[in-house]
Amino acid sequence: MPNAQELPLGHFFLQLGVILLASRVCSIAMRQIGQPAIIGEMIAGILLGPSLLGALAPGVAGYLFPAASKAILFDVAQLGLALYMFVVGLEFRADLLRARLRSAASISFAGMAAPFALGALLSLWIGKQGGFYGEGISQGLGMVFTGAAMCVTAFPMLARIIKERGLAGTPAGTLALASGSLDDAAAWILLAGVIASVKGNVLLVLWTLGGTVAYLAFCRFAVPRFFQKAPQDEAEFTRGMTILLLLLVMGSWFTDQIGLYAVFGAFILGVCVPRGVLAEHGIRKIGPLTTLLLLPVFFTYSGLNTRLDLLNSAADWLLAGAVVLAAVAGKMGACYLAARWCGESHSDSLTVASLMNARGLMELILLNIGLQAGIITPRFFTMMVVMAVVTTLMTAPLFEFARRRSPAG
């Protein structure tokens, strides 16, 4: 097997071509059955990994994705994630949050509390069996991580479905966006706390917390000063984009140095960039390149870590089913009941609940961080990936069912 130095540059482009082709084919197949393209990309990543290609053609898989190439794929995937989370931050709508704060807070709290509690109970069960959490990970940290993983919502996918189906500005669309944004913010805060606690060193935890506060203050108060004047011509747009990208890479570097991971820095920066023509320009320029070229690399890297062969017994698949059931019951059930309690109609409540139940890319990001940090094992990682795929697959049919029951639908 070649080492990193022996891998020619052309091999990376071959990998990229295979990844893009598989992603495109799977995306087209998913669209034919009414599923969003991102489902196809998630599945393509799994198919290119040891779960299918590695099992059916280990020689081909070993040639295409040798172990030495994983470091390169990891770096490209991290670049894609940083750019993607930056765009997600740019698209974050604080005004929608303010408009439906009471209902959104109620739904978000229910959508956090119920799956977190079920995830914590699940963690107690699997923690006794062993083999699911990394060495040295306490029961408490395992419970918090599992609970946070159950709470995540695929906010970017949720936003795109709402926009594509013409629900932007409607009560259901606004409520889903506001609730989803609160949910993900809380889940990422929980994850940051787990990562800081894993270090086990009080000084390192304080370094992470202090650095986070300093970075938040910089983004909130200093970043807007860079963009006080709206660009008027191409030269000013170029200058503005250069500053944006410089802040992005330095912010990602800083948050990685303090142990918070680059995706946090990218997202926080995106949220704090003033809304206007430059932010819209950034979304148009960065978004397509990221989603079409770089994110498929992340899905493949995640797929290389997903090993369905590790679930090699009826008990393992029973446990995977329990993970899916807990995720759906906690998230979808709680969000539906909370929306009804807030006075929303049955169809709007079901619409919000179906969208909130999707995990999508956000779940994979969180799981990969947990695997990289040694919080979870590949076995539990695979079970959670199965949950992410299943809950995301459920979104489109449940959403369509809810809209058909809507008087206006």
C-alpha positions in Angstrom: 0.0 0.0 0.0 1.5 3.4 -1.0 2.2 5.9 1.7 1.2 9.6 1.6 4.4 10.6 -0.2 4.0 8.0 -2.9 0.4 8.9 -3.8 0.6 11.0 -7.0 -1.5 14.1 -7.4 -3.4 12.5 -10.2 -4.7 9.9 -7.7 -6.5 12.6 -5.8 -8.3 13.8 -8.9 -9.3 10.2 -9.7 -10.8 10.0 -6.3 -12.6 13.3 -6.8 -14.0 12.1 -10.1 -15.3 8.9 -8.6 -16.8 10.7 -5.7 -18.6 13.3 -7.9 -19.8 10.7 -10.3 -21.2 8.5 -7.5 -22.8 11.5 -5.8 -24.4 12.6 -9.0 -25.8 9.2 -9.8 -27.2 8.7 -6.3 -28.6 12.2 -6.2 -30.5 11.7 -9.5 -31.8 8.4 -8.2 -33.1 9.9 -5.0 -34.8 12.8 -6.8 -36.6 10.3 -9.0 -38.3 9.0 -5.9 -39.0 12.4 -4.4 -36.0 12.6 -2.0 -33.6 15.6 -1.7 -30.3 15.4 -3.5 -28.4 15.4 -0.2 -29.8 12.0 0.6 -28.1 10.6 -2.5 -24.8 12.2 -1.5 -25.0 10.7 2.0 -25.8 7.3 0.5 -23.0 7.6 -2.1 -20.5 8.2 0.6 -21.6 5.0 2.4 -21.6 3.0 -0.8 -18.0 4.0 -1.6 -16.8 2.9 1.8 -16.2 -0.5 3.4 -19.9 -1.1 3.7 -20.4 -1.9 0.0 -17.4 -1.2 -2.3 -15.0 -2.4 0.3 -17.0 -5.6 0.8 -17.7 -6.4 -2.9 -14.4 -5.3 -4.4 -11.8 -4.8 -1.7 -9.0 -4.5 -4.3 -10.8 -1.7 -6.1 -11.7 0.1 -2.8 -8.1 -0.3 -1.6 -6.7 1.2 -4.8 -9.2 4.1 -5.0 -9.1 5.0 -1.3 -5.9 3.7 0.3 -5.4 4.5 4.0 -2.7 7.0 3.1 -5.2 9.2 1.2 -7.6 9.6 4.2 -5.5 12.5 5.6 -5.9 14.4 2.3 -9.6 13.7 2.1 -10.0 14.8 5.7 -8.4 18.2 5.0 -10.5 18.8 1.9 -13.6 17.7 3.8 -12.8 20.1 6.6 -12.4 23.0 4.1 -15.8 22.0 2.6 -17.4 22.0 6.1 -15.9 25.3 7.1 -17.2 26.9 3.9 -20.6 25.2 4.2 -21.1 26.2 7.8 -20.1 29.8 6.9 -22.8 29.9 4.3 -25.3 28.4 6.8 -24.4 31.3 9.1 -24.9 33.8 6.3 -28.3 32.4 5.7 -29.3 32.4 9.4 -32.4 34.6 9.9 -32.5 36.2 13.3 -35.5 38.2 12.3 -37.6 35.0 11.9 -36.5 33.9 15.3 -37.7 37.2 16.8 -41.0 37.0 14.9 -42.1 33.6 16.4 -39.9 33.5 19.5 -42.5 32.1 21.9 -43.7 29.2 19.7 -40.2 28.5 18.4 -38.8 28.4 21.9 -41.5 26.0 23.1 -41.1 23.7 20.1 -37.3 23.9 20.3 -37.3 23.1 24.0 -39.6 20.1 23.5 -37.5 19.0 20.5 -34.4 19.2 22.7 -35.6 17.9 26.0 -37.4 14.7 24.8 -34.7 13.4 22.4 -32.0 14.4 24.9 -33.7 12.5 27.7 -34.2 9.4 25.5 -30.6 9.6 24.2 -29.4 9.8 27.8 -31.5 6.7 28.8 -30.2 4.9 25.7 -26.7 5.8 26.7 -27.2 4.3 30.1 -28.3 1.0 28.5 -25.5 0.8 25.9 -22.8 2.1 28.3 -23.2 -1.0 30.5 -22.6 -3.2 27.4 -19.3 -1.6 26.5 -17.8 -1.0 23.1 -19.7 2.2 22.2 -17.7 5.0 23.8 -14.0 5.7 23.6 -11.6 4.7 26.3 -11.7 7.1 29.3 -15.1 8.6 28.3 -17.3 8.7 31.4 -20.9 7.7 31.5 -21.9 11.3 32.0 -20.1 12.6 28.9 -21.5 9.7 26.9 -25.0 10.6 28.0 -24.5 14.3 27.0 -23.0 13.5 23.6 -25.7 10.9 22.8 -28.4 13.4 23.9 -26.9 16.2 21.8 -26.6 13.8 18.8 -30.3 13.0 19.1 -31.2 16.7 19.3 -29.6 17.9 16.0 -31.8 19.1 13.2 -30.8 19.3 9.5 -31.4 23.1 9.5 -29.8 23.8 6.1 -31.9 21.1 4.4 -35.0 22.3 6.3 -34.4 25.8 4.9 -34.0 24.6 1.4 -37.2 22.5 1.5 -39.1 25.5 2.8 -37.8 27.7 0.1 -38.3 25.2 -2.7 -41.9 24.3 -1.7 -42.9 28.0 -1.4 -43.4 28.0 2.4 -41.0 30.9 3.1 -42.9 33.5 5.0 -45.8 31.2 5.9 -46.6 30.4 9.6 -45.4 26.8 9.2 -42.2 27.8 7.3 -41.3 30.6 9.7 -41.9 28.5 12.8 -39.9 25.5 11.4 -36.9 27.8 10.6 -37.0 29.6 13.9 -37.3 26.3 15.9 -34.6 24.5 13.9 -32.1 27.4 14.4 -32.7 27.3 18.1 -32.4 23.5 18.2 -29.1 23.4 16.4 -27.6 26.3 18.4 -28.4 24.4 21.6 -27.0 21.1 20.3 -23.7 22.7 19.2 -23.3 24.3 22.6 -23.8 20.9 24.2 -21.2 19.4 21.8 -18.7 22.2 22.6 -19.2 21.5 26.3 -18.5 17.8 25.8 -15.4 18.4 23.7 -14.1 20.8 26.3 -14.8 18.3 29.1 -13.1 15.4 27.2 -9.7 17.2 27.7 -10.0 16.6 31.4 -7.6 19.5 32.1 -9.1 22.5 33.9 -6.6 24.9 32.2 -7.4 23.5 28.8 -11.2 23.8 29.5 -10.7 27.4 30.6 -8.6 28.1 27.5 -11.4 26.8 25.3 -14.1 28.8 27.2 -12.0 32.0 27.3 -11.1 31.7 23.6 -14.7 31.1 22.7 -15.9 34.2 24.6 -13.2 36.3 22.9 -14.0 35.0 19.5 -17.8 35.6 20.0 -17.0 39.2 21.1 -14.7 39.8 18.1 -17.3 38.5 15.7 -20.2 40.4 17.3 -18.5 43.8 17.7 -15.5 43.9 15.4 -16.6 42.0 12.2 -19.5 44.4 11.3 -17.0 47.2 11.2 -15.2 45.6 8.3 -18.4 45.9 6.2 -20.0 49.2 7.1 -20.0 50.3 3.5 -21.9 48.3 0.9 -19.7 47.5 -2.2 -20.6 49.5 -5.3 -18.5 48.0 -8.0 -16.5 44.8 -8.9 -13.3 46.0 -7.2 -15.1 46.6 -4.0 -16.9 43.3 -4.2 -13.5 41.6 -4.7 -12.1 43.4 -1.7 -15.1 42.5 0.5 -14.9 38.8 -0.5 -11.2 38.8 0.2 -11.8 40.1 3.7 -14.6 37.6 4.2 -12.5 34.7 3.2 -9.5 35.9 5.3 -11.7 36.3 8.4 -13.2 32.8 7.6 -9.8 31.0 7.5 -8.4 32.8 10.4 -11.5 32.3 12.5 -11.5 28.6 11.6 -7.8 28.4 12.5 -8.4 30.2 15.9 -11.4 28.0 16.9 -9.5 24.9 16.0 -6.5 26.1 18.1 -8.7 26.6 21.2 -10.2 23.1 20.7 -13.6 24.2 19.5 -13.3 22.9 15.9 -13.2 25.0 12.7 -16.9 24.5 11.9 -17.9 26.5 15.0 -15.7 29.5 14.0 -17.1 29.4 10.4 -20.7 29.3 11.5 -20.3 32.1 14.2 -18.6 34.3 11.7 -21.3 33.8 9.1 -24.0 34.7 11.6 -22.2 38.0 12.6 -21.5 39.2 9.0 -24.0 42.1 8.3 -26.8 41.2 6.0 -26.7 42.9 2.6 -25.4 42.6 -0.9 -22.0 41.3 0.2 -23.5 38.5 2.3 -25.8 37.6 -0.6 -22.9 37.7 -3.0 -21.0 35.4 -0.7 -23.9 32.9 -0.6 -24.1 32.9 -4.4 -20.3 32.5 -5.0 -19.4 30.1 -2.2 -22.5 28.0 -1.9 -22.6 26.1 -5.2 -18.8 25.3 -5.2 -19.1 24.0 -1.7 -22.2 21.9 -2.1 -21.4 20.5 -5.5 -17.6 19.9 -5.1 -16.4 19.8 -1.5 -19.3 18.4 0.5 -19.4 15.1 -1.5 -15.8 14.6 -0.3 -17.0 15.0 3.3 -19.7 12.4 2.7 -17.2 10.0 1.3 -14.8 10.6 4.2 -17.7 9.9 6.6 -18.6 6.8 4.5 -15.1 5.5 4.8 -15.6 5.6 8.6 -19.0 3.9 8.4 -18.8 0.1 8.6 -22.1 -1.7 8.5 -20.2 -4.9 8.9 -19.6 -3.9 12.5 -23.3 -4.4 13.1 -23.0 -8.2 12.8 -25.6 -9.5 15.1 -29.4 -9.3 15.6 -28.7 -7.5 18.9 -26.7 -4.8 17.1 -29.5 -4.2 14.6 -32.0 -4.3 17.4 -30.0 -1.6 19.1 -29.7 0.4 15.9 -33.5 0.2 15.6 -33.9 1.4 19.2 -31.6 4.4 18.3 -33.9 5.3 15.3 -37.1 4.8 17.4 -35.8 7.0 20.2 -34.7 9.7 17.8 -38.0 9.8 15.9 -40.2 9.5 19.0 -38.3 12.2 20.9 -37.9 14.7 18.1 -40.9 14.3 15.9 -43.4 13.4 18.6 -42.3 16.2 21.0 -42.2 18.9 18.3 -45.7 17.9 17.1 -47.2 18.0 20.6 -45.5 21.3 21.4 -46.7 22.9 18.1 -50.3 21.8 18.9 -49.9 23.2 22.4 -48.9 26.5 20.9 -52.1 26.6 18.8 -50.8 25.5 15.5 -53.1 23.4 13.2 -52.6 19.6 12.8 -51.1 19.9 9.3 -48.7 22.8 10.3 -47.7 20.9 13.4 -47.0 17.8 11.4 -45.1 19.9 8.8 -42.8 21.4 11.5 -42.3 18.1 13.2 -41.4 16.2 10.0 -38.8 18.9 9.1 -37.4 19.0 12.6 -36.9 15.2 12.6 -34.4 15.3 9.8 -30.8 15.0 10.9 -29.0 15.1 7.5 -25.5 16.7 7.2 -25.6 18.4 10.6 -25.7 15.0 12.3 -22.8 13.6 10.2 -20.7 16.7 11.2 -21.4 16.1 14.9 -20.7 12.4 14.7 -17.4 12.8 12.8 -16.3 15.3 15.5 -17.3 12.8 18.2 -15.4 10.0 16.4 -12.3 12.2 15.8 -12.3 13.3 19.4 -12.5 9.6 20.6 -15.9 10.1 22.3 -17.6 7.3 20.3 -16.3 4.1 18.6 -16.8 3.2 14.9 -19.5 0.8 16.0 -21.7 3.4 17.6 -20.7 5.9 14.9 -22.2 3.5 12.3 -25.4 3.0 14.3 -25.9 6.8 14.5 -25.2 7.2 10.8 -28.0 4.7 10.2 -30.3 6.9 12.3 -29.3 10.0 10.4 -30.0 8.4 7.1 -33.4 6.9 8.1 -34.7 10.1 9.8 -33.6 12.2 6.8 -35.3 9.7 4.4 -38.5 10.1 6.3 -38.6 13.9 5.9 -39.9 14.2 2.3 -42.8 11.7 2.4 -43.9 13.0 5.8 -43.7 16.6 4.7 -45.7 15.9 1.6 -48.3 14.0 3.6 -48.6 17.0 6.0 -49.0 19.5 3.2 -51.7 17.4 1.5 -53.7 17.6 4.7 -53.3 21.4 4.8 -56.5 23.3 3.8 -54.3 25.6 1.7 -52.2 22.6 0.3 
